[in-house]
Amino acid sequence: MNSNKGTTPCTNVLDEMWSGDIATWSTEDGWAHLVWTRRFLDSSGYFLQTLSYSSIDATCQMSPIQDLMDPISLSDGKYWGIDVDVDDEEVLISGYHRDMFTGGTFGDETSVFLLHADNPTKSSDWTLTPNVIGEIDLIPGTASSLDVEFGEDDGAHLLYQSTRSDSTGIERHGLWYAHGLIEQSSWTYKKAVGDEASLAVMKVHIIDGEERITAAWREGDGHESVMIAMVADSSFEPIENLSRTYPSRGLSSIMMKEVERGVQVFFDVVGPSGPQVRYGIVDADEGWLGLSNRLNLGNLHLIDRSPASSETLLVHTSAGGWLIRAVVDDHGPSSGGGMLDQIRHALGLDEQNFNILLGGIAVIILLLCTVILATMSARGIRWMRRRRSVEASGSVLLEEDVVDVVDEDDLAVSTSEDEGSNLVELVELEGGAELRRGRRRKRSQAVPVPELPPMPAPLPEPSADAPEAPPDPPEPQLNKPVMCPGCDCRFETPLDVHAAKCPVCGENIAL
């Protein structure tokens, strides 16, 4: 089953001669562990029965089938009532073994066996512990499967059925609890916990270094049936009186699943409107039980939970056929689900629909961000264009700029005296006759400098008796206009400068 609640049929054939018992367990790595009883024909044509194990992943890839028990003929005994538990890579299998041959004595004996392996890949990896519980008075087909769980320090816990006649003298099916080491036969601790009991299930937790057992089973039959639920210690004594009896007319199935908040309990009863699937939760850590919430109409068939989500899937019957439904767990306060999980639970959405909603919101936010970014980019481009146009329309006052005359790298200046005046001669460092002729033509086209007016006659010296005159203001700096023959640019230079460079095109001009 995928995340869309769709089923993918596998074409793998587990067995063509299944003998009626099967147990499954799914793990967080996506594998399902399968144990079942099967029949086959030997070379002599006799029907034999054995117990087989395999595992299968989500892509329907199946590991090789491993036969775990010695084959026995149907006239010599039977394997039935099996259960499996997985802890990391350790696998624990238990079941009833009815032996009618009994070493040639033909005594009918029924016992409980254990099979244990760590990451098994072949049949020889398994360790068999026979007869952990012996002398069981039980007929195959009249009782439900037992329940086995891993315990602490290589231990295991069992809930099994056996006929009892104590206290009343009337024979009836009783429920028994036992615990012991996995590799030890003939467990010594056994305790009767239920009367006329069946459908027993349990989960074992380690809380503060102590084992806590959450268990439930049915007592009675038909309209008189009730469900017993309790939280007990390793001796199966209720802790703080955590034992409740729930009227459950027509109870036919009880299933448990471990979650972060505790243990989910699913069961079905017959109500005024017909069969009903009900739900509850037991928290062994906090010490409370809450059961009997109605989920839907129908009979419960199967439950499982994906380790990657907070949903427990259940398969049940209804008036319209088989239905697959999901129970969304709201987690506990210490689960650390985060704000998104709280919003999802407040909206009442499952994980799939909530992810679709998140994807739609993310797409809308992305589109809005794209529109905002495009708008801001367009405004920025327009602002840059306006700024460039304003800068291009401005004018520069060349008269107030300080203009370098001639770079030392371009020209060398030499002076000579002729008739009492200083002449400036430009000596070209590099270039041929053509360059010199071009420069002469440009100099001949230069604008002539106008003659300055004659200097005024000096004033007579003041007499000693005359009052002292105020000091003359400083003479202003006089400039002379120059026009560049290359770009027709006009600018001014001081009077004492004999060569200048055009501030626009960089042309050297002799004055």
LUMTORVEX-367013 format. One record per residue (C-alpha): chain; x, y, z; residue in one letter. Coordinates in Angstrom, 2 decimals, always signed. Each point is the difference from the previous one (the first is absolute). Layout:
<nodes>
> ch, xx, yy, zz, aa
> A, X, Y, Z, A $
...
</nodes>
This chain:
<nodes>
> ch, xx, yy, zz, aa
> A, +0.00, +0.00, +0.00, M $
> A, +1.41, +3.37, -1.04, N $
> A, -0.44, +3.45, +1.53, S $
> A, -3.14, +0.59, -2.12, N $
> A, -1.72, -2.96, +1.65, K $
> A, +0.34, -1.96, -3.22, G $
> A, +0.91, -3.67, +0.05, T $
> A, +2.66, -1.57, -2.18, T $
> A, -0.65, -3.71, -0.57, P $
> A, +3.07, -2.21, +0.16, C $
> A, +0.22, -3.04, -2.23, T $
> A, +2.09, -1.92, +2.53, N $
> A, -1.49, -3.35, +1.02, V $
> A, +0.85, -0.76, +3.63, L $
> A, -1.44, -3.46, +0.02, D $
> A, -2.39, -2.09, -2.01, E $
> A, -0.95, -2.23, +2.96, M $
> A, -0.47, +2.38, +2.92, W $
> A, -1.26, -1.76, +3.11, S $
> A, -1.86, +2.92, +1.63, G $
> A, +2.31, +1.98, +2.35, D $
> A, +1.99, +3.14, -0.85, I $
> A, +1.62, +2.83, +1.98, A $
> A, +1.54, +3.23, -1.32, T $
> A, +2.14, +2.83, +1.33, W $
> A, +1.09, +3.15, -1.86, S $
> A, +3.16, +1.93, +0.89, T $
> A, +1.29, +3.54, -0.54, E $
> A, +2.35, -1.05, -2.79, D $
> A, -2.95, -0.85, -2.26, G $
> A, +0.10, -3.77, +0.42, W $
> A, -2.83, -2.30, +1.07, A $
> A, +0.86, -3.22, +1.85, H $
> A, -2.32, -2.92, -0.76, L $
> A, -0.46, -3.28, +1.87, V $
> A, -2.53, -2.62, -1.07, W $
> A, -0.79, -3.69, +0.20, T $
> A, +0.07, -1.99, -3.22, R $
> A, -0.53, -3.51, -1.30, R $
> A, +1.93, -1.86, -2.69, F $
> A, +0.29, -3.47, -1.46, L $
> A, +3.14, -1.95, +0.75, D $
> A, +1.66, -2.49, -2.31, S $
> A, -2.19, -2.81, +1.39, S $
> A, -3.23, +1.87, -0.70, G $
> A, -0.80, +0.90, +3.64, Y $
> A, -1.31, +3.40, +1.03, F $
> A, +2.43, +1.70, +2.37, L $
> A, -0.27, +3.31, +1.83, Q $
> A, +2.70, +2.49, +0.99, T $
> A, +0.48, +3.61, +1.03, L $
> A, +1.49, +2.41, -2.58, S $
> A, +1.45, +3.50, +0.12, Y $
> A, +0.73, +2.67, -2.60, S $
> A, +0.14, +3.78, -0.39, S $
> A, -1.20, +2.32, -2.74, I $
> A, +0.62, +3.70, -0.71, D $
> A, -2.16, +2.74, -1.54, A $
> A, +1.11, -0.93, -3.54, T $
> A, -1.20, -3.60, +0.45, C $
> A, +3.56, -1.33, +0.20, Q $
> A, -0.14, -3.12, +2.14, M $
> A, +2.77, -1.78, +1.88, S $
> A, +0.42, -3.78, -0.33, P $
> A, -2.51, -2.05, +1.98, I $
> A, +1.47, -1.65, +3.11, Q $
> A, -1.54, -3.11, +1.60, D $
> A, +0.35, +0.31, +3.77, L $
> A, -1.50, -3.16, +1.56, M $
> A, +0.42, -3.69, -0.68, D $
> A, -2.71, -1.20, -2.39, P $
> A, -2.68, -2.10, +1.66, I $
> A, -2.85, -1.96, -1.55, S $
> A, -3.54, +1.07, +0.70, L $
> A, -0.56, -3.22, +1.92, S $
> A, +2.92, +0.75, +2.32, D $
> A, -0.74, +3.60, +0.97, G $
> A, -0.44, +3.59, -1.03, K $
> A, +1.53, +3.48, +0.27, Y $
> A, -2.55, +2.79, +0.59, W $
> A, -0.82, +3.20, +1.91, G $
> A, +3.27, +1.74, -1.01, I $
> A, +1.17, +3.58, +0.68, D $
> A, +3.13, +2.04, -0.83, V $
> A, +1.81, +2.97, +1.55, D $
> A, +2.92, +1.98, -1.46, V $
> A, +2.50, +2.17, +1.90, D $
> A, +2.48, +1.70, -2.38, D $
> A, +1.47, -3.02, -1.80, E $
> A, -1.05, -2.62, +2.56, E $
> A, -3.00, -2.16, -0.83, V $
> A, -1.98, -2.00, +2.59, L $
> A, -2.64, -2.57, -1.02, I $
> A, -2.26, -2.03, +2.26, S $
> A, -2.89, -2.41, -0.47, G $
> A, -1.78, -3.11, +1.16, Y $
> A, +1.32, -3.44, -0.88, H $
> A, -2.36, -2.96, +0.33, R $
> A, +1.94, -3.29, +0.07, D $
> A, -2.18, -3.09, -0.25, M $
> A, +2.93, -2.40, -0.53, F $
> A, +2.00, +1.06, +3.08, T $
> A, +3.04, -2.10, -0.64, G $
> A, -2.00, -3.11, -0.88, G $
> A, -2.29, +0.07, +3.06, T $
> A, -2.86, +1.55, -1.96, F $
> A, -0.74, +2.35, +2.84, G $
> A, -1.79, +3.21, -1.07, D $
> A, +2.05, +2.90, +1.35, E $
> A, -0.13, +3.69, -0.88, T $
> A, +2.78, +2.42, +0.85, S $
> A, +1.32, +3.46, -0.92, V $
> A, +3.27, +0.39, -1.91, F $
> A, +2.26, +2.98, -0.71, L $
> A, +2.15, +0.76, -3.05, L $
> A, +2.59, +2.77, +0.15, H $
> A, +2.44, +1.39, -2.58, A $
> A, +2.04, +3.15, -0.62, D $
> A, -0.35, +1.18, -3.62, N $
> A, -0.69, -3.49, -1.36, P $
> A, +0.93, -0.84, -3.58, T $
> A, -0.33, -3.81, +0.11, K $
> A, -1.71, -2.68, +2.06, S $
> A, +3.13, -0.87, +1.99, S $
> A, +0.08, +3.54, +1.48, D $
> A, -2.98, -0.77, +2.24, W $
> A, +0.16, -1.29, +3.58, T $
> A, -2.89, -2.18, +1.17, L $
> A, -1.09, -0.06, +3.66, T $
> A, -2.62, -2.75, +0.32, P $
> A, -2.48, -0.53, +2.81, N $
> A, +0.33, +3.38, +1.71, V $
> A, -3.57, -0.60, +1.21, I $
> A, -1.09, -3.64, +0.20, G $
> A, -3.12, -2.01, +0.81, E $
> A, -2.41, +2.34, -1.68, I $
> A, -3.53, -1.36, -0.27, D $
> A, -1.25, +1.57, -3.21, L $
> A, -1.58, -1.22, -3.21, I $
> A, +1.15, +1.64, -3.25, P $
> A, -2.65, +2.21, -1.57, G $
> A, -1.78, +0.75, +3.28, T $
> A, +2.34, +2.76, +1.18, A $
> A, +1.58, +3.12, -1.44, S $
> A, +3.70, +0.57, -0.61, S $
> A, +2.40, +0.69, +2.86, L $
> A, +1.92, +3.27, +0.37, D $
> A, +3.80, +0.25, +0.46, V $
> A, +2.08, +3.10, +0.74, E $
> A, +3.67, +0.75, +0.53, F $
> A, +0.93, +0.83, +3.58, G $
> A, +3.00, +1.42, +1.78, E $
> A, +3.34, -1.83, +0.29, D $
> A, -0.67, -2.78, -2.55, D $
> A, -3.40, -0.68, +1.47, G $
> A, -3.41, -0.54, -1.56, A $
> A, -3.64, +0.31, +1.04, H $
> A, -2.90, -2.28, -0.98, L $
> A, -3.77, +0.14, +0.12, L $
> A, -1.48, -3.39, -0.87, Y $
> A, -3.15, -2.03, +0.54, Q $
> A, -0.55, -3.26, +1.80, S $
> A, -2.97, -1.82, +1.46, T $
> A, -0.50, +0.62, +3.72, R $
> A, -2.43, -1.38, +2.55, S $
> A, +1.19, +1.67, +3.21, D $
> A, -2.26, +1.95, +2.39, S $
> A, -3.23, -1.23, -1.64, T $
> A, +0.76, -3.55, -1.11, G $
> A, -1.34, +0.83, -3.47, I $
> A, +2.37, -0.35, -2.91, E $
> A, +0.35, +3.15, -2.08, R $
> A, +2.65, +1.82, -2.00, H $
> A, +2.17, +2.11, +2.21, G $
> A, +2.62, +2.61, -0.80, L $
> A, +3.49, -0.47, +1.41, W $
> A, +3.04, +2.23, +0.26, Y $
> A, +3.61, -1.26, +0.11, A $
> A, +3.46, +1.48, -0.35, H $
> A, +3.54, -1.37, -0.11, G $
> A, +3.24, -0.08, -1.95, L $
> A, -0.20, -0.60, -3.74, I $
> A, +2.52, -2.87, -0.01, E $
> A, -1.41, -1.71, +3.11, Q $
> A, -2.58, -2.78, -0.12, S $
> A, -2.70, -0.67, +2.61, S $
> A, -0.69, +3.47, +1.27, W $
> A, -0.85, +0.08, +3.67, T $
> A, -2.05, +3.18, +0.27, Y $
> A, -3.58, -0.54, -1.18, K $
> A, -3.12, +1.80, +1.11, K $
> A, -3.71, -0.29, -0.83, A $
> A, -1.29, +3.46, -0.90, V $
> A, -3.30, -0.54, -1.85, G $
> A, -3.02, -2.26, +0.03, D $
> A, -1.83, -1.08, -3.15, E $
> A, +2.50, +2.26, -1.74, A $
> A, +1.21, +0.35, -3.58, S $
> A, +1.36, +2.56, -2.53, L $
> A, +2.87, +0.94, +2.33, A $
> A, +2.45, +2.72, -1.13, V $
> A, +2.74, +1.85, +1.87, M $
> A, +2.90, +2.45, -0.38, K $
> A, +3.07, +0.19, +2.25, V $
> A, +1.77, +3.32, +0.76, H $
> A, +3.10, +0.81, +2.01, I $
> A, -0.83, +3.08, +2.12, I $
> A, +2.56, +1.26, +2.55, D $
> A, +1.83, -3.33, -0.20, G $
> A, -3.14, -2.05, +0.79, E $
> A, -2.20, -2.09, -2.27, E $
> A, -3.56, +1.23, -0.52, R $
> A, -2.52, -2.28, -1.71, I $
> A, -3.04, +1.39, -1.80, T $
> A, -2.46, -2.83, -0.62, A $
> A, -3.59, -0.52, -1.13, A $
> A, -2.17, -3.05, -0.57, W $
> A, -3.58, -1.16, -0.29, R $
> A, -1.93, -1.83, +2.70, E $
> A, -3.31, -1.66, -0.69, G $
> A, -1.66, -0.56, -3.34, D $
> A, -2.74, +1.51, -2.12, G $
> A, -2.16, +2.65, +1.63, H $
> A, +1.63, -0.65, +3.39, E $
> A, +3.57, +0.73, -1.15, S $
> A, +2.05, +2.74, +1.64, V $
> A, +3.47, +1.38, -0.69, M $
> A, +2.59, +0.15, +2.76, I $
> A, +2.82, +2.55, -0.32, A $
> A, +2.79, +0.52, +2.51, M $
> A, +3.50, +1.32, +0.61, V $
> A, +2.05, -2.50, +2.03, A $
> A, +3.54, -0.63, +1.19, D $
> A, +2.19, -3.02, -0.83, S $
> A, -1.98, -2.16, +2.47, S $
> A, -3.23, +1.03, -1.76, F $
> A, -1.36, +1.94, +2.96, E $
> A, -1.92, +3.19, -0.91, P $
> A, +1.96, +3.19, +0.64, I $
> A, -1.97, +2.59, +2.00, E $
> A, -3.24, -1.91, -0.66, N $
> A, +0.28, +0.62, -3.76, L $
> A, -2.45, -2.74, -0.95, S $
> A, -3.32, +0.70, -1.72, R $
> A, -2.90, -2.09, -1.28, T $
> A, -1.88, +1.24, -3.06, Y $
> A, -3.31, -1.56, -1.12, P $
> A, +0.63, -1.18, -3.56, S $
> A, -2.94, -1.96, -1.38, R $
> A, +1.01, -2.04, -3.02, G $
> A, +3.73, +0.72, +0.39, L $
> A, +1.86, -1.87, -2.75, S $
> A, +3.41, +1.70, -0.39, S $
> A, +2.51, +1.93, +2.13, I $
> A, +3.18, +1.55, -1.43, M $
> A, +2.73, +2.23, +1.42, M $
> A, +2.56, +2.37, -1.51, K $
> A, +2.79, +1.87, +1.76, E $
> A, +0.20, +3.79, -0.52, V $
> A, +1.86, +2.83, +1.70, E $
> A, -2.88, +0.74, +2.37, R $
> A, -0.43, -3.60, +1.11, G $
> A, -1.86, -2.96, -1.48, V $
> A, -2.91, +0.34, -2.41, Q $
> A, -2.77, -2.58, +0.48, V $
> A, -2.42, -0.89, -2.80, F $
> A, -2.94, -2.37, +0.47, F $
> A, -3.49, -0.64, -1.38, D $
> A, -3.30, -0.47, +1.78, V $
> A, -3.66, -0.26, -0.95, V $
> A, -1.97, +3.16, +0.69, G $
> A, -3.59, +1.14, -0.62, P $
> A, +0.77, +0.71, -3.68, S $
> A, +2.07, -3.14, -0.60, G $
> A, +3.73, -0.87, +0.21, P $
> A, +2.21, +2.92, +1.00, Q $
> A, +3.75, +0.60, -0.06, V $
> A, +1.16, +1.72, +3.17, R $
> A, +3.23, +1.61, +1.08, Y $
> A, +1.85, +0.81, +3.21, G $
> A, +3.45, +0.72, +1.39, I $
> A, +1.89, -1.18, +3.08, V $
> A, +2.91, +2.01, +1.42, D $
> A, +2.06, -2.19, +2.32, A $
> A, +2.42, +2.82, +0.77, D $
> A, -2.60, +2.53, +1.17, E $
> A, -2.26, -2.73, +1.38, G $
> A, -3.40, +0.35, -1.70, W $
> A, -2.33, -1.88, -2.34, L $
> A, -2.47, +1.49, -2.46, G $
> A, -2.01, -2.38, -2.20, L $
> A, -3.27, -0.45, -1.90, S $
> A, -0.01, +2.89, -2.50, N $
> A, -2.04, -0.97, -3.04, R $
> A, +1.75, +0.34, -3.39, L $
> A, -2.28, -1.59, -2.59, N $
> A, -2.44, -2.80, -0.71, L $
> A, +1.38, -3.44, -0.84, G $
> A, +2.21, -2.79, +1.27, N $
> A, +3.73, +0.54, +0.59, L $
> A, +2.34, -2.13, -2.09, H $
> A, +3.54, +1.46, -0.02, L $
> A, +1.98, +3.01, +1.26, I $
> A, +3.52, +1.26, -0.66, D $
> A, +1.97, +3.21, +0.26, R $
> A, +2.63, +1.61, -2.20, S $
> A, +3.09, +1.06, +1.97, P $
> A, +0.41, +3.05, -2.27, A $
> A, -3.44, +1.51, +0.78, S $
> A, -2.36, +0.62, +2.90, S $
> A, -2.83, -2.08, -1.45, E $
> A, -1.25, -3.42, +0.98, T $
> A, -1.73, -1.81, -2.86, L $
> A, -2.79, -2.46, +0.65, L $
> A, -1.87, -2.33, -2.33, V $
> A, -3.57, -0.86, +0.93, H $
> A, -3.22, -1.17, -1.57, T $
> A, -3.02, +2.17, -0.65, S $
> A, -3.39, -0.20, -1.67, A $
> A, +1.63, +1.03, -3.29, G $
> A, +3.00, -2.33, +0.20, G $
> A, +3.54, +0.27, +1.33, W $
> A, +1.24, +3.42, +1.14, L $
> A, +3.46, +1.41, +0.74, I $
> A, -0.01, +2.84, +2.50, R $
> A, +2.71, +2.02, +1.74, A $
> A, +0.06, +1.14, +3.61, V $
> A, +2.16, +3.13, +0.35, V $
> A, +1.84, +0.04, +3.29, D $
> A, +0.27, +3.48, +1.53, D $
> A, +3.30, -0.94, +1.68, H $
> A, +0.93, +0.81, +3.55, G $
> A, +1.28, +3.30, +1.40, P $
> A, +3.54, -1.37, +0.03, S $
> A, -0.08, -1.43, -3.51, S $
> A, +1.59, +3.09, -1.54, G $
> A, -2.28, -0.08, -3.03, G $
> A, +0.48, +3.70, -0.61, G $
> A, -2.32, +2.80, -1.05, M $
> A, -0.90, -1.60, -3.34, L $
> A, -1.36, -3.11, +1.72, D $
> A, -2.01, +2.16, +2.40, Q $
> A, -1.51, +1.93, -2.92, I $
> A, -0.78, -3.25, -1.83, R $
> A, -1.78, -1.44, +3.03, H $
> A, -1.90, +3.25, +0.56, A $
> A, -1.22, -0.11, -3.62, L $
> A, -0.94, -3.65, +0.32, G $
> A, +1.99, -1.06, -3.08, L $
> A, +1.99, -3.13, -0.57, D $
> A, +3.65, +0.19, -1.04, E $
> A, -0.65, -0.38, -3.73, Q $
> A, -2.63, +2.75, -0.30, N $
> A, +2.03, +2.27, +2.28, F $
> A, +3.05, -0.42, -2.25, N $
> A, -2.14, +0.90, -3.04, I $
> A, -1.19, +3.13, +1.81, L $
> A, +3.57, +0.95, +0.90, L $
> A, +1.09, -0.48, -3.61, G $
> A, -2.76, +2.32, -1.26, G $
> A, +0.88, +2.68, +2.55, I $
> A, +3.68, -0.28, -0.94, A $
> A, -0.79, +0.45, -3.71, V $
> A, -2.14, +3.09, +0.73, I $
> A, +2.75, +1.54, +2.16, I $
> A, +2.56, -0.71, -2.74, L $
> A, -2.16, +1.73, -2.62, L $
> A, -0.53, +3.04, +2.25, L $
> A, +3.74, +0.25, +0.67, C $
> A, +0.67, -0.21, -3.75, T $
> A, -2.49, +2.82, -0.73, V $
> A, +1.47, +2.18, +2.77, I $
> A, +3.54, -0.60, -1.22, L $
> A, -0.91, +0.81, -3.61, A $
> A, -1.77, +3.22, +1.07, T $
> A, +2.93, +1.16, +2.10, M $
> A, +2.45, -0.81, -2.80, S $
> A, -2.02, +2.02, -2.52, A $
> A, -0.14, +2.98, +2.34, R $
> A, +3.74, -0.21, +0.59, G $
> A, +0.73, -0.02, -3.73, I $
> A, -2.24, +3.03, -0.58, R $
> A, +1.67, +1.88, +2.87, W $
> A, +3.48, -0.71, -1.44, M $
> A, -1.09, +1.25, -3.41, R $
> A, -1.38, +3.24, +1.45, R $
> A, +3.19, +0.56, +1.99, R $
> A, +2.19, -0.50, -3.09, R $
> A, -2.11, +2.45, -2.02, S $
> A, +0.30, +2.66, +2.71, V $
> A, +3.77, -0.43, +0.15, E $
> A, +0.34, +0.26, -3.80, A $
> A, -1.99, +3.28, -0.16, S $
> A, +2.30, +1.83, +2.46, G $
> A, +2.73, +2.50, -1.07, S $
> A, +3.57, +0.36, +1.21, V $
> A, +1.68, +3.39, +0.42, L $
> A, +3.40, -0.56, -1.51, L $
> A, +1.18, +3.49, +0.89, E $
> A, -0.02, -0.80, +3.70, E $
> A, +1.80, -3.29, -0.38, D $
> A, +3.69, -0.31, +0.57, V $
> A, +1.54, -1.34, -3.20, V $
> A, +3.32, -1.71, -0.09, D $
> A, +2.20, +1.51, -2.68, V $
> A, +2.06, -2.85, -1.40, V $
> A, +0.76, -3.42, +1.41, D $
> A, +3.67, -0.70, +0.43, E $
> A, -0.48, -3.32, -1.80, D $
> A, -1.26, +1.65, -3.18, D $
> A, +2.22, +3.08, -0.70, L $
> A, +3.35, +1.46, +0.99, A $
> A, +0.21, +3.79, +0.27, V $
> A, +3.14, +2.06, -0.80, S $
> A, +0.40, +3.79, +0.15, T $
> A, +2.12, +2.45, -2.01, S $
> A, +0.42, +3.80, +0.13, E $
> A, -0.72, +2.09, -3.10, D $
> A, -0.24, +3.81, +0.15, E $
> A, -0.76, +0.04, +3.70, G $
> A, -3.04, -2.38, -0.11, S $
> A, -0.34, -3.60, +1.09, N $
> A, -0.98, -2.46, -2.71, L $
> A, -1.28, -3.45, +0.67, V $
> A, +0.95, -2.74, -2.44, E $
> A, -1.77, -3.39, +0.08, L $
> A, +2.33, -2.85, -0.67, V $
> A, -1.66, -3.21, -1.09, E $
> A, +1.41, -3.03, +1.57, L $
> A, -1.37, -2.47, -2.48, E $
> A, -1.53, +0.18, -3.47, G $
> A, +1.03, +0.79, -3.55, G $
> A, -0.21, +2.92, -2.38, A $
> A, -3.71, -0.54, -0.66, E $
> A, -0.86, +0.48, +3.63, L $
> A, +2.07, +3.17, +0.14, R $
> A, -1.67, +1.45, -3.08, R $
> A, -3.44, -0.79, +1.44, G $
> A, +0.82, +1.75, +3.25, R $
> A, +1.29, +3.06, -1.92, R $
> A, -3.28, +0.23, -1.93, R $
> A, -1.99, -0.18, +3.24, K $
> A, +2.15, +2.73, +1.57, R $
> A, -0.46, +2.22, -3.01, S $
> A, -3.79, -0.35, +0.37, Q $
> A, +0.07, +0.86, +3.72, A $
> A, -1.85, +3.08, +1.08, V $
> A, +2.46, +2.96, +0.39, P $
> A, +0.32, +1.33, +3.48, V $
> A, -1.17, +3.67, +0.13, P $
> A, +2.56, +2.62, +1.09, E $
> A, -0.27, +1.22, +3.50, L $
> A, -0.58, +3.72, +0.63, P $
> A, +3.12, +2.10, +0.90, P $
> A, +0.93, +0.19, +3.59, M $
> A, -0.99, +3.27, +1.72, P $
> A, +2.71, +2.59, +0.93, A $
> A, +1.29, -0.29, +3.51, P $
> A, -1.55, +2.32, +2.53, L $
> A, +2.12, +2.78, +1.60, P $
> A, +1.38, -0.75, +3.37, E $
> A, -2.15, +1.39, +2.76, P $
> A, +1.33, +2.87, +2.07, S $
> A, +0.85, -0.48, +3.60, A $
> A, -2.77, +2.37, +1.10, D $
> A, -2.71, -1.81, -1.91, A $
> A, -2.17, -2.40, +1.97, P $
> A, +0.78, -3.67, -0.37, E $
> A, -2.19, -1.55, -2.67, A $
> A, -1.73, -3.34, +0.55, P $
> A, +1.76, -3.02, -1.53, P $
> A, -0.91, -0.89, -3.57, D $
> A, -2.20, -3.09, -0.48, P $
> A, +1.73, -3.03, -1.48, P $
> A, +0.08, -0.12, -3.76, E $
> A, -2.42, -2.57, -1.43, P $
> A, +1.39, -2.96, -1.86, Q $
> A, -0.34, +0.54, -3.71, L $
> A, -0.65, -2.92, -2.36, N $
> A, +0.17, -0.24, -3.72, K $
> A, -2.54, -1.89, -2.17, P $
> A, +1.09, -3.04, -1.95, V $
> A, -1.89, -2.03, -2.64, M $
> A, +0.98, -3.60, -0.67, C $
> A, +0.60, -0.62, -3.73, P $
> A, -0.99, -3.66, +0.38, G $
> A, -3.44, +0.22, +1.68, C $
> A, -0.74, +3.78, -0.14, D $
> A, -0.22, +0.10, +3.78, C $
> A, +0.52, +3.43, +1.60, R $
> A, +1.67, +0.45, +3.34, F $
> A, +2.32, +2.38, +1.84, E $
> A, +3.54, -0.31, +1.34, T $
> A, +2.21, +2.31, +2.08, P $
> A, +2.08, +2.56, -1.88, L $
> A, +3.35, -1.44, +1.03, D $
> A, -0.74, -3.42, -1.56, V $
> A, +1.56, -0.69, -3.43, H $
> A, -1.55, -3.44, -0.67, A $
> A, -3.22, -1.73, +1.10, A $
> A, -1.93, -3.24, -0.38, K $
> A, -3.62, +0.00, -1.11, C $
> A, -2.18, -1.19, +2.91, P $
> A, -2.47, -1.63, -2.41, V $
> A, +2.04, -1.87, -2.62, C $
> A, +3.44, +0.16, +1.63, G $
> A, +1.71, +1.76, -2.94, E $
> A, +3.25, +1.90, +0.81, N $
> A, -0.25, +3.63, -1.12, I $
> A, +2.94, +2.42, -0.31, A $
> A, -0.87, +3.55, +1.02, L $
</nodes>
